[in-house]
């Protein structure tokens, strides 16, 4: 009789979709999506308009409940849980439209998120200067976001790219290990986009990143792997080089995009 010790089970995936379906009435949007995202991996989700990318993000972040199938975060099922419950389990999301406190300073915006993450649910503003842990954490994030020189500027007076950077700061302030970014470079110039890709790389170092993005330069410059979604199905999930060379992807989507120079 063997006395060998069984091999340790592999660590769970950061995010896992298992045969996920989502219908609105008789209309199927997501059709049996399968996805396994490793911890610390950067994954871009691409596909034509109407492919279901935003719906998929809404399912993962809890804004929508799948019609069937399972969604797991670090091995734990999360489908049906409220967005705030999923956030507390380590997943944070940004949106296409910046969602900031426009009349608060950059520092105050970040500190609001930090206060919540540190458990300060209610605090009088006059006492906030005494919360050294929150203030130190806020300063660290501002430095990481390259916004330390803009700390006292109202959010409404930032450039568009700076507002997007601030929003990412709000997203990661709670220490979430899985970050979902929805078209983070939309509306940026080429120079801003190049700088923003580097910023995303820096602030998501060691975290798991899922992003929806239409700019192929961003996708191929940022992602470790690319998931191609077409008509609600993941038709390919591989390295950028393999996806670029995939005949099915070229036929369904990527060929036409590259031909247009995107």
C-alpha positions as CSV (number, residue, x, y, z in Angstrom):
1,X,0.0,0.0,0.0
2,X,1.5,3.3,-1.1
3,X,2.2,5.9,1.6
4,X,3.1,8.7,-0.8
5,X,1.7,12.1,0.2
6,X,-0.8,13.4,-2.4
7,X,0.4,16.4,-4.4
8,X,-0.8,19.7,-3.1
9,X,-3.8,21.1,-5.0
10,X,-3.0,24.0,-7.3
11,X,-3.9,27.5,-6.2
12,X,-7.3,28.6,-7.4
13,X,-7.6,30.9,-10.4
14,X,-8.1,34.6,-9.5
15,X,-11.2,34.7,-11.7
16,X,-13.0,31.7,-13.3
17,X,-16.0,31.6,-15.5
18,X,-17.6,28.2,-16.0
19,X,-20.2,27.8,-18.7
20,X,-21.7,31.2,-18.0
21,X,-24.8,32.2,-19.8
22,X,-26.8,35.5,-19.6
23,X,-30.1,36.2,-21.4
24,X,-32.4,39.2,-21.4
25,X,-35.7,37.7,-22.2
26,X,-35.2,35.5,-25.3
27,X,-32.0,37.3,-26.3
28,X,-28.8,35.5,-25.4
29,X,-25.9,37.8,-24.7
30,X,-23.4,35.5,-23.1
31,X,-23.4,31.9,-24.4
32,X,-21.4,29.5,-22.3
33,X,-18.4,31.7,-21.6
34,X,-15.3,29.8,-20.2
35,X,-12.4,31.8,-18.8
36,X,-9.6,31.0,-16.3
37,X,-7.5,33.9,-15.3
38,X,-4.4,33.2,-13.2
39,X,-3.3,35.2,-10.2
40,X,-1.1,38.2,-11.2
41,X,-2.0,37.9,-14.9
42,X,-3.0,40.8,-17.1
43,X,-5.9,39.9,-19.4
44,X,-7.5,42.0,-22.1
45,X,-11.0,41.2,-23.3
46,X,-11.6,42.2,-26.9
47,X,-14.3,41.7,-29.5
48,X,-16.7,43.6,-31.9
49,X,-19.4,45.9,-30.7
50,X,-22.3,43.9,-29.2
51,X,-20.1,40.9,-28.4
52,X,-21.0,41.1,-24.7
53,X,-17.9,42.6,-23.2
54,X,-19.7,45.0,-20.9
55,X,-22.2,42.4,-19.9
56,X,-19.3,40.0,-19.0
57,X,-17.8,42.7,-16.8
58,X,-21.1,43.3,-15.1
59,X,-21.5,39.6,-14.4
60,X,-18.0,39.3,-12.9
61,X,-18.5,42.5,-10.7
62,X,-22.0,41.5,-9.5
63,X,-24.0,44.2,-11.3
64,X,-25.7,41.4,-13.2
65,X,-26.6,37.8,-12.2
66,X,-25.9,35.0,-14.8
67,X,-28.8,33.0,-16.1
68,X,-26.7,29.9,-15.5
69,X,-23.2,28.9,-14.9
70,X,-20.6,29.7,-12.2
71,X,-18.3,32.6,-11.5
72,X,-15.5,32.1,-9.0
73,X,-13.1,34.6,-7.3
74,X,-10.1,32.8,-5.8
75,X,-12.1,29.6,-5.9
76,X,-15.2,31.0,-4.2
77,X,-18.4,31.2,-6.0
78,X,-19.6,34.8,-6.3
79,X,-22.5,34.8,-8.8
80,X,-25.5,36.3,-7.2
81,X,-23.6,38.3,-4.6
82,X,-24.0,42.1,-4.5
83,X,-21.2,44.3,-5.9
84,X,-20.1,45.5,-2.4
85,X,-19.8,41.9,-1.2
86,X,-17.6,41.0,-4.2
87,X,-15.5,44.1,-3.6
88,X,-14.9,43.1,0.0
89,X,-13.6,39.7,-1.3
90,X,-10.9,41.5,-3.3
91,X,-12.3,42.7,-6.6
92,X,-12.6,46.3,-7.7
93,X,-13.8,47.9,-10.9
94,X,-13.6,51.2,-12.8
95,X,-16.0,52.4,-15.5
96,X,-15.8,54.0,-18.9
97,X,-17.1,57.3,-17.5
98,X,-15.0,58.9,-14.7
99,X,-16.8,58.7,-11.4
100,X,-15.0,61.2,-9.1
101,X,-15.9,63.7,-6.4
102,X,-15.3,66.8,-8.6
103,X,-15.3,69.4,-5.9
104,X,-12.9,67.6,-3.6
105,X,-9.1,67.7,-4.1
106,X,-7.1,64.9,-5.5
107,X,-5.9,64.1,-2.0
108,X,-9.4,64.1,-0.6
109,X,-10.7,61.9,-3.3
110,X,-8.1,59.2,-2.6
111,X,-8.5,59.6,1.1
112,X,-12.2,58.9,0.9
113,X,-11.5,55.5,-0.6
114,X,-8.7,54.8,1.8
115,X,-10.8,55.7,4.8
116,X,-13.4,53.2,3.7
117,X,-10.9,50.4,3.1
118,X,-9.3,51.0,6.6
119,X,-12.7,50.7,8.3
120,X,-13.4,54.4,9.0
121,X,-17.0,54.4,8.1
122,X,-17.9,57.7,9.8
123,X,-15.5,60.5,10.6
124,X,-15.8,64.2,11.1
125,X,-13.8,66.1,8.6
126,X,-12.1,68.2,11.2
127,X,-10.5,65.1,12.7
128,X,-9.2,63.6,9.4
129,X,-5.8,65.2,9.7
130,X,-5.2,63.1,12.8
131,X,-5.7,59.8,10.9
132,X,-2.0,59.2,10.2
133,X,-2.5,55.7,8.7
134,X,-5.0,57.0,6.2
135,X,-3.1,60.1,5.3
136,X,0.2,58.1,4.8
137,X,-1.5,55.5,2.6
138,X,-3.1,58.3,0.6
139,X,0.3,60.0,0.0
140,X,1.8,56.6,-1.1
141,X,-1.0,56.2,-3.6
142,X,-0.6,59.7,-5.0
143,X,3.1,59.1,-5.5
144,X,2.4,55.8,-7.2
145,X,-0.1,57.5,-9.5
146,X,2.3,60.4,-10.2
147,X,-0.3,62.8,-8.9
148,X,1.6,64.0,-5.8
149,X,2.2,67.4,-7.3
150,X,-1.5,67.7,-8.0
151,X,-2.7,66.7,-4.5
152,X,-4.4,70.0,-3.7
153,X,-6.1,70.5,-7.1
154,X,-9.8,69.9,-7.4
155,X,-10.7,66.8,-9.3
156,X,-12.8,68.8,-11.7
157,X,-9.7,70.8,-12.7
158,X,-7.5,67.9,-13.7
159,X,-6.8,67.0,-17.3
160,X,-8.8,64.1,-18.7
161,X,-5.8,61.7,-18.4
162,X,-5.2,62.8,-14.8
163,X,-8.9,62.2,-13.9
164,X,-8.6,58.6,-15.3
165,X,-5.4,58.1,-13.3
166,X,-7.3,59.3,-10.2
167,X,-10.1,56.9,-10.9
168,X,-7.7,54.0,-11.0
169,X,-6.3,55.3,-7.7
170,X,-9.8,55.1,-6.2
171,X,-10.2,51.6,-7.7
172,X,-7.0,50.2,-6.1
173,X,-7.2,52.2,-2.8
174,X,-8.9,49.4,-1.0
175,X,-6.1,46.9,-1.8
176,X,-8.1,44.7,-4.1
177,X,-6.1,42.0,-5.7
178,X,-8.3,41.8,-8.8
179,X,-8.9,45.0,-10.8
180,X,-11.3,45.4,-13.7
181,X,-10.7,48.4,-16.0
182,X,-13.3,49.3,-18.6
183,X,-11.7,51.0,-21.6
184,X,-9.2,52.9,-19.4
185,X,-7.6,54.8,-22.3
186,X,-10.7,55.8,-24.2
187,X,-10.5,59.4,-25.3
188,X,-6.8,59.8,-24.8
189,X,-4.2,61.1,-27.2
190,X,-1.5,58.7,-28.4
191,X,1.0,60.2,-26.1
192,X,-1.3,60.1,-23.1
193,X,-2.2,56.5,-23.9
194,X,1.5,55.4,-24.0
195,X,2.1,57.0,-20.6
196,X,-1.1,55.5,-19.2
197,X,-0.2,52.0,-20.2
198,X,3.0,52.3,-18.2
199,X,1.0,53.7,-15.2
200,X,-1.4,50.7,-15.4
201,X,1.5,48.4,-15.4
202,X,3.0,50.0,-12.3
203,X,-0.2,50.2,-10.2
204,X,-1.3,46.7,-11.0
205,X,2.0,45.1,-10.4
206,X,1.3,41.9,-8.4
207,X,-2.4,42.2,-9.0
208,X,-4.7,40.4,-11.4
209,X,-6.0,42.7,-14.2
210,X,-8.9,42.3,-16.5
211,X,-9.5,45.1,-19.0
212,X,-11.9,45.8,-21.9
213,X,-10.1,47.7,-24.5
214,X,-10.7,48.6,-28.2
215,X,-7.2,50.1,-28.9
216,X,-5.2,47.2,-30.2
217,X,-1.9,49.0,-29.4
218,X,-3.0,49.1,-25.7
219,X,-4.1,45.4,-25.9
220,X,-0.9,44.1,-27.4
221,X,1.3,46.4,-25.2
222,X,-0.3,45.5,-21.9
223,X,-1.9,42.0,-21.9
224,X,-0.2,38.7,-21.0
225,X,-3.2,37.0,-22.6
226,X,-6.1,38.1,-24.7
227,X,-9.7,36.7,-24.5
228,X,-11.6,37.2,-27.8
229,X,-15.4,37.5,-27.3
230,X,-17.7,37.1,-30.3
231,X,-21.4,36.8,-30.0
232,X,-21.1,36.0,-26.3
233,X,-18.6,33.2,-26.7
234,X,-14.9,33.2,-25.9
235,X,-13.5,31.9,-29.2
236,X,-9.8,32.3,-28.2
237,X,-7.8,32.9,-25.0
238,X,-4.1,32.9,-25.5
239,X,-1.0,35.1,-25.7
240,X,-1.1,38.2,-27.9
241,X,1.1,36.5,-30.6
242,X,-1.1,33.4,-30.7
243,X,-4.3,35.4,-30.9
244,X,-2.9,37.6,-33.6
245,X,-2.1,34.5,-35.7
246,X,-5.4,32.7,-35.0
247,X,-7.3,32.3,-38.3
248,X,-10.7,32.2,-36.5
249,X,-10.0,35.4,-34.7
250,X,-8.8,37.1,-37.9
251,X,-11.9,36.0,-39.6
252,X,-14.3,37.0,-36.8
253,X,-12.7,40.2,-35.7
254,X,-9.0,41.0,-35.5
255,X,-8.3,41.0,-39.2
256,X,-10.7,43.8,-40.0
257,X,-9.5,45.8,-37.0
258,X,-5.8,45.6,-38.0
259,X,-6.7,46.3,-41.6
260,X,-8.2,49.6,-40.5
261,X,-5.0,50.5,-38.7
262,X,-6.2,50.3,-35.1
